């Protein structure tokens, strides 16, 4: 697993709902995949080794803007 400092933070630059706090956020890894940080969800039980997080639409829109999508 990557150290947090090795990830590119796409959200949470102070303009969103949480300001500079740590919730919720989208990160991009060096390999181009994404990590999501958010409130744990119990919508259903995922397979072993997986987890669910809930990310507000505004946070995903912020991440898309940061990527130029």
Beta strands, then each sheet from edge to edge (+ up, - down):
strand 1: 8-9
strand 2: 25-28
strand 3: 34-37
strand 4: 39-40
strand 5: 53-54
sheet 1: 1+ 2- 3+
sheet 2: 4+ 5-
end
